[in-house]
Amino acid sequence: MPRVIHFEISGNDPEKVAEFYRSVFNREITNWDGPEEYWLVTTGDPTTPGINGGIFKPKEPFTRTVNTVDVPNLEDYMDKVKANGGQVVVDKMTIPGVGYLAYCKDVEGANFGIIQADPAAGQSA
């Protein structure tokens, strides 16, 4: 069954937001060396319940917290979103070494992500 596996918090000054969460919750937060400014948030011991996340600069349509759900087949779930009255707002993208991600809106306009894990994504053969 697909589960929420990642959260994202938007902030105009991601470094300042990262420092806030470090100070309040003692989180490990590191700047990701990718094409977008993005801070990775580790929330605790990976052997206990919980999820990790990220902090990013807001840009439409993502200006609030976004939860991402792990799915076995991204295209199948993009089709399910559309068939049930939702919409895909950012089409399939590759996150190298992680998998494939798309962002959607539900029937009331709430944003969420869907991701298909694939450690070989974006790697050269």
VOBA-1610 file (N, C-alpha, C; in pm, whole numbers, padded with zeros to 5 digits, always signed):
BEGIN
Met+00084-00118+00000Met+00000+00000+00000Met+00089+00124+00000Pro+00064+00219-00089Pro+00146+00341-00093Pro+00139+00419+00038Arg+00256+00469+00082Arg+00266+00543+00208Arg+00335+00676+00186Val+00303+00771+00273Val+00375+00898+00273Val+00518+00868+00319Ile+00616+00909+00239Ile+00755+00878+00273Ile+00844+01001+00280His+00788+01120+00250His+00873+01239+00244His+00785+01362+00264Phe+00836+01463+00329Phe+00766+01591+00341Phe+00857+01701+00289Glu+00797+01811+00248Glu+00874+01928+00204Glu+00811+02052+00265Ile+00894+02140+00317Ile+00852+02265+00376Ile+00910+02377+00291Ser+00825+02472+00251Ser+00876+02583+00171Ser+00915+02699+00261Gly+01014+02774+00216Gly+01058+02892+00290Gly+01134+02986+00198Asn+01107+03115+00209Asn+01176+03212+00125Asn+01327+03214+00148Asp+01367+03182+00271Asp+01509+03173+00306Asp+01532+03033+00363Pro+01551+02931+00275Pro+01564+02793+00322Pro+01671+02772+00427Glu+01781+02846+00418Glu+01888+02831+00517Glu+01839+02876+00655Lys+01764+02983+00661Lys+01707+03032+00787Lys+01605+02932+00842Val+01521+02876+00754Val+01423+02776+00796Val+01496+02652+00848Ala+01603+02612+00779Ala+01682+02496+00823Ala+01737+02520+00963Glu+01790+02638+00987Glu+01845+02670+01120Glu+01737+02665+01227Phe+01617+02711+01195Phe+01505+02704+01289Phe+01479+02559+01330Tyr+01464+02469+01233Tyr+01433+02330+01264Tyr+01551+02259+01330Arg+01673+02299+01297Arg+01790+02245+01367Arg+01782+02283+01515Ser+01756+02411+01541Ser+01756+02462+01678Ser+01639+02409+01761Val+01520+02402+01702Val+01402+02360+01777Val+01402+02209+01800Phe+01428+02131+01694Phe+01413+01985+01702Phe+01544+01908+01694Asn+01657+01979+01689Asn+01787+01914+01679Asn+01796+01824+01555Arg+01744+01871+01444Arg+01745+01795+01319Arg+01880+01806+01250Glu+01916+01700+01180Glu+02032+01706+01091Glu+01980+01756+00957Ile+02028+01872+00913Ile+01982+01933+00788Ile+02103+01974+00708Thr+02110+01925+00584Thr+02225+01953+00498Thr+02179+02007+00363Asn+02261+02092+00305Asn+02232+02147+00173Asn+02262+02040+00068Trp+02162+02008-00014Trp+02176+01909-00120Trp+02249+01973-00237Asp+02344+01903-00294Asp+02421+01953-00406Asp+02353+01914-00537Gly+02238+01976-00564Gly+02163+01943-00685Gly+02136+02067-00767Pro+02056+02053-00871Pro+02031+02167-00961Pro+01944+02276-00899Glu+01871+02246-00791Glu+01787+02343-00721Glu+01838+02358-00578Glu+01817+02476-00518Glu+01850+02490-00376Glu+01752+02405-00297Tyr+01804+02311-00221Tyr+01720+02215-00149Tyr+01798+02165-00029Trp+01735+02162+00085Trp+01798+02119+00209Trp+01734+01988+00254Leu+01814+01885+00278Leu+01766+01755+00322Leu+01752+01753+00474Val+01637+01705+00523Val+01607+01702+00666Val+01599+01557+00712Thr+01683+01520+00808Thr+01678+01389+00870Thr+01611+01406+01005Thr+01503+01330+01028Thr+01423+01352+01148Thr+01454+01257+01263Gly+01535+01156+01240Gly+01566+01064+01350Gly+01627+00934+01303Asp+01629+00840+01392Asp+01684+00707+01369Asp+01600+00636+01261Pro+01664+00587+01154Pro+01589+00523+01046Pro+01523+00391+01086Thr+01555+00338+01203Thr+01492+00213+01247Thr+01364+00237+01326Thr+01328+00364+01349Thr+01204+00397+01420Thr+01105+00462+01324Pro+00975+00459+01355Pro+00876+00520+01265Pro+00902+00669+01245Gly+00874+00715+01126Gly+00891+00856+01092Gly+00938+00870+00949Ile+00939+00994+00900Ile+00984+01020+00764Ile+01080+01137+00764Asn+01164+01142+00663Asn+01255+01253+00642Asn+01195+01346+00538Gly+01261+01460+00518Gly+01204+01555+00424Gly+01303+01652+00369Gly+01251+01768+00329Gly+01334+01870+00269Gly+01276+02008+00288Ile+01359+02109+00261Ile+01319+02249+00267Ile+01357+02312+00133Phe+01264+02389+00075Phe+01288+02446-00056Phe+01230+02587-00063Lys+01273+02664-00164Lys+01216+02797-00189Lys+01080+02778-00256Pro+00977+02847-00207Pro+00846+02829-00268Pro+00841+02883-00410Lys+00771+02811-00495Lys+00739+02861-00629Lys+00609+02794-00668Glu+00526+02868-00734Glu+00393+02818-00771Glu+00406+02687-00845Pro+00321+02591-00818Pro+00210+02596-00725Pro+00244+02549-00584Phe+00373+02540-00551Phe+00415+02483-00423Phe+00459+02593-00327Thr+00368+02637-00244Thr+00396+02745-00150Thr+00369+02703-00007Arg+00342+02578+00017Arg+00313+02524+00150Arg+00386+02390+00167Thr+00352+02321+00273Thr+00407+02188+00297Thr+00351+02090+00194Val+00436+02003+00142Val+00397+01902+00044Val+00440+01766+00096Asn+00347+01669+00098Asn+00380+01532+00133Asn+00394+01450+00005Thr+00488+01355+00005Thr+00511+01272-00111Thr+00485+01126-00075Val+00413+01057-00165Val+00372+00918-00145Val+00454+00828-00236Asp+00508+00720-00178Asp+00582+00619-00253Asp+00483+00532-00330Val+00503+00516-00461Val+00415+00433-00544Val+00499+00335-00625Pro+00440+00219-00659Pro+00519+00120-00734Pro+00536+00155-00882Asn+00443+00234-00940Asn+00452+00270-01082Asn+00400+00412-01100Leu+00488+00506-01127Leu+00452+00647-01133Leu+00343+00675-01237Glu+00358+00621-01358Glu+00261+00648-01463Glu+00122+00597-01426Asp+00114+00478-01365Asp-00016+00424-01322Asp-00084+00519-01224Tyr-00008+00572-01130Tyr-00067+00660-01030Tyr-00098+00798-01085Met-00022+00845-01183Met-00058+00970-01249Met-00193+00952-01318Asp-00213+00837-01382Asp-00341+00808-01446Asp-00454+00800-01343Lys-00429+00737-01228Lys-00531+00726-01123Lys-00569+00864-01069Val-00470+00951-01053Val-00498+01088-01006Val-00596+01155-01102Lys-00566+01149-01231Lys-00651+01215-01331Lys-00789+01149-01340Ala-00793+01017-01333Ala-00921+00945-01344Ala-01013+00974-01226Asn-00957+01019-01115Asn-01037+01045-00996Asn-01058+01194-00969Gly-01037+01277-01071Gly-01069+01418-01060Gly-00955+01508-01017Gly-00837+01451-00994Gly-00720+01532-00960Gly-00645+01573-01086Gln-00531+01636-01069Gln-00451+01673-01186Gln-00303+01661-01155Val-00228+01632-01259Val-00082+01630-01251Val-00038+01772-01285Val+00033+01837-01192Val+00073+01977-01215Val+00220+01992-01251Val+00302+01893-01217Val+00441+01888-01262Val+00463+01744-01309Asp+00488+01729-01438Asp+00500+01597-01499Asp+00622+01521-01447Lys+00630+01397-01482Lys+00738+01307-01440Lys+00875+01371-01460Met+00955+01367-01354Met+01093+01414-01362Met+01183+01308-01298Thr+01307+01310-01339Thr+01406+01216-01285Thr+01485+01284-01174Ile+01498+01215-01063Ile+01588+01259-00956Ile+01702+01156-00954Pro+01820+01195-01004Pro+01930+01099-01018Pro+01959+01024-00889Gly+01966+00892-00902Gly+01999+00806-00789Gly+01885+00784-00692Val+01769+00846-00717Val+01654+00834-00625Val+01536+00767-00695Gly+01492+00825-00808Gly+01377+00770-00879Gly+01308+00873-00965Tyr+01176+00857-00980Tyr+01096+00942-01067Tyr+00985+01006-00984Leu+00965+01135-01004Leu+00875+01214-00921Leu+00780+01295-01008Ala+00655+01307-00963Ala+00558+01398-01024Ala+00483+01465-00909Tyr+00433+01585-00935Tyr+00351+01655-00836Tyr+00209+01666-00889Cys+00114+01653-00797Cys-00028+01650-00833Cys-00108+01740-00742Lys-00237+01761-00779Lys-00334+01828-00693Lys-00452+01733-00675Asp-00506+01731-00553Asp-00625+01651-00530Asp-00749+01729-00574Val-00868+01675-00549Val-00993+01735-00596Val-01025+01868-00529Glu-00957+01902-00419Glu-00977+02030-00351Glu-00859+02125-00373Gly-00761+02082-00453Gly-00650+02169-00486Gly-00526+02155-00399Ala-00525+02057-00307Ala-00406+02035-00224Ala-00298+01966-00306Asn-00175+02016-00295Asn-00062+01957-00367Asn-00007+01837-00292Phe+00041+01738-00367Phe+00114+01625-00311Phe+00204+01568-00419Gly+00306+01496-00377Gly+00397+01432-00470Gly+00374+01283-00474Ile+00411+01222-00586Ile+00418+01076-00596Ile+00555+01042-00651Ile+00615+00938-00594Ile+00751+00902-00634Ile+00763+00751-00652Gln+00832+00713-00756Gln+00866+00573-00782Gln+01016+00560-00760Ala+01054+00484-00660Ala+01195+00468-00628Ala+01266+00389-00738Asp+01385+00436-00774Asp+01471+00366-00869Asp+01613+00421-00852Pro+01697+00350-00775Pro+01833+00399-00750Pro+01915+00418-00878Ala+01875+00355-00988Ala+01948+00367-01115Ala+01897+00485-01199Ala+01797+00557-01150Ala+01741+00667-01227Ala+01847+00772-01259Gly+01852+00811-01385Gly+01943+00917-01428Gly+02089+00877-01435Gln+02117+00751-01413Gln+02257+00706-01419Gln+02288+00663-01561Ser+02405+00693-01605Ser+02448+00651-01739Ser+02477+00503-01739Ala+02448+00440-01850Ala+02469+00295-01862Ala+02615+00265-01884
//
